[in-house]
């Protein structure tokens, strides 16, 4: 933050009027001596008291705060005859997504941003009543064509975790769409390069799957990226070591228990299938978190 001091100084001149002499005497203007008004002493602005940085909570404190529901969506489109049973379970038609969003709104839940949730977990920063985080994995183009318009309609924020291998490929998010999501107030995080399970990576796969996606997304967006979602939601202790070393602030898994030693790197999520109606979704938010 830049501080500037504006100084002001002024001087006033008092002019005396002219007096005429006798008729035969040449007249001439007479000026009284100039009087200078003293310049006011410059007053320095008080230096604002800077608040100390927040103190991170202990792992136990972060774990105790880890009760905010986090939902994970994938493709947002109609089902097709080519979809497998699994594909149908993670493909949410627009009408189903709208019904679930409506249930969240009418049920009094308030979607929050991913950084706000992480601040809450790490520092205890307050969140609104009944918060929930909406996340979208893999990088389907439908996140921009279906997800973003609906999020805007409801006034909801969201977090998007694209694989970088598919960036700018047909049917996947383009760099321009990523920037559009970012400009709309959505959070962009990494989701590996090509969706490899991180509990099975070895050797030089770690930079390719963990470090490089973060760098690629930062170059596209023009600012750092510090959140990660694990492909398939899986991780192990070695994964956490590499993720922390790569500079990620927090990471999202799926259904495994939160790691008691590193809860910020194992934030839990659930995947609501499109078959969940509003009451079912709300019941799971209360039961699963």
C-alpha positions in Angstrom: 0.0 0.0 0.0 1.4 3.4 -0.9 1.0 6.4 1.4 1.4 10.0 0.2 1.6 13.1 2.2 0.2 16.2 0.6 1.9 19.5 1.9 0.3 22.9 1.4 1.9 26.3 1.9 0.6 29.7 1.0 1.5 33.4 1.3 -0.9 36.4 1.2 0.1 39.9 0.0 -1.8 43.0 1.4 -1.9 45.8 -1.1 -2.3 49.5 0.1 -4.4 51.9 -2.0 -2.8 54.8 -4.0 -3.0 58.4 -2.5 -3.0 61.4 -4.9 -0.7 64.4 -4.2 -1.4 68.2 -5.0 -2.5 69.0 -8.5 0.8 70.3 -9.7 2.6 67.3 -8.1 3.2 64.2 -10.2 1.1 61.4 -8.9 2.5 57.9 -8.4 1.3 54.7 -6.9 2.6 53.9 -3.5 2.7 50.3 -2.3 2.8 49.3 1.3 5.4 46.7 2.4 4.3 43.1 1.7 3.2 41.1 4.7 3.8 37.4 4.5 1.4 35.0 6.3 3.4 32.3 8.0 3.1 29.0 6.3 1.3 26.4 8.4 3.4 23.6 9.7 2.8 20.5 7.7 1.0 17.9 9.8 1.9 14.3 9.2 -0.9 11.9 8.8 -1.1 9.3 11.6 0.4 6.0 10.6 -2.3 3.4 10.5 -1.9 0.6 13.0 -1.2 -2.5 11.0 -3.0 -5.5 12.2 -0.7 -8.5 13.0 -1.0 -11.4 10.6 -3.5 -14.0 11.7 -2.1 -16.9 13.6 -2.6 -20.3 11.9 -4.5 -22.8 14.0 -3.0 -26.0 15.1 -3.8 -29.2 13.2 -6.4 -30.1 15.9 -8.1 -26.7 15.6 -8.2 -27.0 11.8 -9.6 -30.5 12.1 -12.3 -29.2 14.5 -13.4 -26.6 11.9 -13.6 -29.1 9.1 -17.3 -29.4 9.2 -18.2 -27.2 6.2 -19.9 -29.3 3.4 -17.9 -29.3 0.1 -19.7 -30.7 -3.0 -17.9 -32.0 -6.1 -19.4 -32.0 -9.6 -18.0 -33.2 -12.9 -19.7 -32.9 -16.3 -22.8 -30.7 -16.6 -24.9 -32.0 -19.5 -27.7 -34.4 -20.5 -27.0 -38.1 -20.4 -26.4 -39.9 -23.6 -26.8 -43.5 -24.7 -23.0 -43.9 -24.7 -22.7 -43.1 -21.0 -21.7 -45.9 -18.7 -23.4 -46.3 -15.4 -20.5 -44.6 -13.7 -20.5 -41.7 -16.2 -24.2 -41.2 -15.5 -23.5 -41.0 -11.8 -21.1 -38.1 -12.1 -22.8 -36.3 -15.0 -25.3 -33.8 -13.8 -28.0 -32.6 -16.3 -28.7 -28.9 -16.1 -32.2 -29.4 -14.6 -30.8 -31.6 -11.9 -28.1 -29.0 -11.1 -30.7 -26.3 -10.9 -32.8 -28.3 -8.5 -29.9 -28.9 -6.2 -28.9 -25.3 -6.3 -32.5 -24.3 -5.5 -32.5 -26.7 -2.6 -29.3 -25.1 -1.2 -30.7 -21.6 -1.6 -34.1 -22.4 -0.2 -32.6 -24.5 2.6 -30.7 -21.5 3.9 -27.2 -22.6 2.8 -24.7 -19.9 1.6 -22.0 -21.0 -0.9 -18.6 -19.5 -0.1 -15.4 -19.2 -2.1 -12.6 -21.7 -1.7 -10.2 -19.1 -0.3 -12.8 -18.1 2.3 -13.2 -21.7 3.4 -9.5 -22.2 3.6 -9.1 -19.0 5.7 -11.8 -20.3 8.0 -10.1 -23.7 8.4 -6.6 -22.2 8.8 -7.2 -19.0 10.8 -10.8 -19.4 12.2 -12.1 -16.5 10.0 -15.9 -16.4 10.3 -18.2 -17.7 7.6 -21.8 -17.0 7.0 -24.5 -19.3 8.5 -24.7 -22.7 6.9 -21.8 -22.3 4.4 -21.1 -24.7 1.6 -18.4 -24.9 -1.1 -19.2 -25.9 -4.7 -16.4 -27.4 -6.7 -16.1 -28.7 -10.3 -13.4 -31.2 -11.3 -11.7 -32.2 -14.6 -12.2 -29.1 -16.8 -15.2 -29.9 -18.9 -16.3 -27.1 -21.2 -19.7 -27.4 -19.7 -18.3 -25.8 -16.6 -18.2 -22.5 -18.6 -21.3 -23.0 -20.8 -23.6 -24.5 -18.1 -22.0 -24.0 -14.7 -20.9 -20.4 -14.9 -24.3 -19.0 -16.1 -26.2 -21.0 -13.4 -23.8 -19.9 -10.7 -24.3 -16.3 -11.8 -28.0 -16.7 -11.9 -28.0 -17.9 -8.2 -25.3 -15.6 -7.2 -23.1 -18.5 -6.1 -19.3 -18.7 -6.2 -17.5 -21.9 -7.1 -14.1 -23.5 -7.5 -12.9 -25.2 -10.7 -10.1 -27.8 -10.9 -9.2 -28.6 -14.5 -6.6 -31.1 -15.8 -4.1 -29.2 -17.8 -3.6 -31.9 -20.4 -7.1 -31.1 -21.8 -6.8 -27.3 -21.7 -7.8 -25.8 -25.1 -8.9 -29.2 -26.4 -12.4 -29.7 -28.0 -15.1 -30.1 -25.4 -12.8 -29.0 -22.6 -12.1 -25.6 -21.1 -10.1 -23.1 -23.1 -7.6 -20.7 -21.7 -10.1 -17.9 -22.4 -12.9 -19.7 -20.6 -10.6 -20.2 -17.6 -9.9 -16.5 -17.6 -13.6 -15.8 -17.8 -14.3 -18.0 -14.8 -11.5 -16.3 -12.9 -12.7 -12.8 -13.8 -16.2 -13.8 -12.7 -14.9 -14.4 -9.1 -14.5 -18.1 -9.4 -11.5 -19.9 -8.0 -9.2 -21.9 -10.2 -7.1 -24.7 -8.8 -5.0 -27.6 -10.2 -6.1 -31.2 -10.8 -2.9 -32.8 -12.1 -1.7 -32.9 -15.7 -3.6 -36.0 -16.9 -5.6 -37.3 -13.9 -3.1 -39.9 -12.6 -3.8 -41.3 -9.1 -1.4 -39.5 -6.8 -1.0 -42.4 -4.5 0.8 -44.2 -7.3 3.1 -41.6 -8.7 6.9 -42.2 -8.7 10.1 -40.3 -9.5 9.8 -37.7 -12.2 6.0 -38.0 -12.3 5.7 -35.7 -9.3 6.9 -32.5 -11.1 4.8 -33.3 -14.1 1.6 -34.0 -12.2 1.9 -31.6 -9.2 4.3 -28.8 -9.9 3.8 -28.1 -13.6 0.0 -27.8 -13.6 0.3 -25.1 -11.0 2.8 -23.2 -13.1 0.7 -23.6 -16.3 -2.5 -22.3 -14.7 -0.6 -19.4 -13.2 0.7 -18.4 -16.6 -2.8 -18.6 -18.1 -4.4 -16.6 -15.3 -1.6 -14.2 -14.5 -1.6 -14.9 -10.8 -0.6 -17.7 -8.5 -2.6 -20.9 -8.1 -2.4 -22.5 -4.6 -5.3 -25.0 -4.4 -5.4 -28.6 -5.7 -8.0 -31.3 -6.0 -6.7 -34.9 -6.1 -7.6 -36.9 -9.2 -10.0 -39.7 -8.1 -9.9 -38.1 -4.7 -7.1 -40.3 -3.6 -3.8 -39.5 -1.8 -1.2 -41.0 0.6 1.4 -39.6 2.9 4.0 -39.2 0.2 1.4 -37.3 -1.8 1.0 -34.8 1.0 4.8 -34.2 1.2 5.0 -33.4 -2.5 1.9 -31.2 -2.5 3.2 -29.2 0.3 6.7 -28.9 -1.3 5.1 -27.6 -4.5 3.6 -24.7 -2.7 -0.1 -25.6 -2.5 -1.9 -24.0 0.4 -4.7 -26.6 0.6 -5.9 -29.6 -1.3 -9.3 -31.4 -1.6 -9.9 -35.2 -1.6 -13.1 -37.1 -1.6 -14.5 -39.5 1.0 -11.4 -40.6 3.1 -11.1 -39.3 6.6 -9.3 -36.0 7.0 -5.6 -36.5 7.9 -5.3 -35.4 11.6 -1.7 -34.1 11.0 -2.4 -32.2 7.7 -6.1 -31.5 7.6 -5.6 -28.5 5.1 -4.2 -30.9 2.5 -7.0 -33.5 2.9 -10.3 -31.4 2.9 -13.2 -33.8 2.4 -15.8 -33.5 -0.4 -18.8 -35.6 -1.5 -20.1 -36.1 -5.1 -23.9 -35.6 -5.2 -25.3 -37.8 -7.9 -27.9 -36.3 -10.2 -30.5 -38.6 -8.7 -30.5 -36.7 -5.4 -33.4 -34.4 -5.1 -33.4 -31.3 -2.9 -34.3 -33.0 0.4 -31.8 -35.8 -0.1 -29.0 -33.4 -0.8 -29.7 -31.4 2.3 -29.9 -34.5 4.4 -26.5 -35.6 3.2 -25.0 -32.1 4.0 -26.1 -32.6 7.6 -25.2 -36.3 7.9 -21.9 -36.4 6.0 -20.3 -33.3 7.6 
